[in-house]
Amino acid sequence: MTSHSFAGLELLDTPVLILDHTGLPCYVNPACENLLALGKKELMRHRFIELFHPLPALTQAFTTVERYNTSFLEHDIELVTRHNDLPLHIALSITPVESGMDSWLLVELRPLDQQLRIANEERLLLQQQANRELIRNLAHEIKNPLGGIRGAAQLLEHELGDRPDLKEYTEVIREESIRLQSLVDRLLAPHRRQVASELNIHEVLERVRSIVLIEYRHGLSIQRDYDVSLPPLIADKEQLIQVVLNIVKNAVEAMKGKGQVILRTRVARQVTLARKRHLLALKLQVIDNGPGIPEELRDHIFHPLVTGRAEGTGLGLTLAQSFVHQHGGSIEFESRPAYTCFTVMLPLNQSEPSYEANRS
């Protein structure tokens, strides 16, 4: 059998494998590679059930199919991969397929959260539009009187003459006006025109790594886990630096400057982002071992002015989400104590359809 026999399965969102009579995969579609976080060559080296920690229900499923030559469907089963202990809640379907003297098993793995993710992405896009309007209106309302406040403070300081005790107050007014102006500029930053160019995502990550390590020199470790064979990305470099910087600084501040951050890049295949299908996408992850995101903030973490720190502005993740969406990508997170992972997905240049990722 050749891969051309199942070429139509390449475009499916559903992860699919074709197994021979020994249980070895002889075909794996890109969606399955993404789900199991392993390349096709590695997946085809192992029997399907050996990819997961032992589970009687999985063994029984294949026994039933083999004994009665009938299809099997399990609506909710939890499989845990051996290579990274990743738990997967899926609907498992096993179907015998015969062609002449040959017989195979068609295995479908439907993630139970797949439809939920699509619905959440659409909800987040609508929320982002609302956030953008709120930020824009708020910024303009703040910006208009700022110039007058700063000008009035300068005139008052001039009129006070040699009253240094009172000049101290006018200086505070001017400095706070400047700080508010900076905040307004950040609020309006997502609306500037993008300056897209071809770039290497690892240059962006190295810039962020350097910036953060300069500020936090002791007690912080930022590890690299890069796929160096990733193709170039067409994007706004400054915006992507801001995206990663905001996420990393959020993590570091949650850890109070002491802990570990991992910057990871991978390729994802056959990905739907912002309702568009992409052959290849960049999967960028920022992982930390901090305390995790408080439960009460998780549903609102990307909303403007939402923060778990008294000194925070609640704008970092809102701006990161805005920039990512402007690039046609998605951002989501998973969090529990000692593990928080932000995942950014961005479309890649599709001029290399035969690209294969080589993990470093």
Secondary structure, DSSP 8 states (H G I E B T S, - for coil): --GGGGGGGGG-SS-EEEE-TTS-EEEE-HHHHHHHT--HHHHTTS-GGGGB---HHHHHHHHHHHHHT--EEEEEEEEEBTTT--EEEEEEEEEEEEETTEEEEEEEEEETTHHHHHHHHHHHHHHHHHHHHHHHHHHHHHHHHHHHHHHHHHHHHHHH-S-HHHHHHHHHHHHHHHHHHHHHHHHHGGGS---EEEE-HHHHHHHHHHHHHHH--SSEEEEEE--TT---EEEEHHHHHHHHHHHHHHHHHHTTT-EEEEEEEEEEEEEEETTEEEEEEEEEEEEE-SS---GGGGGGTTSTT--SSTT--S-HHHHHHHHHHHTT-EEEEEEETTEEEEEEEEE--TT-TT------
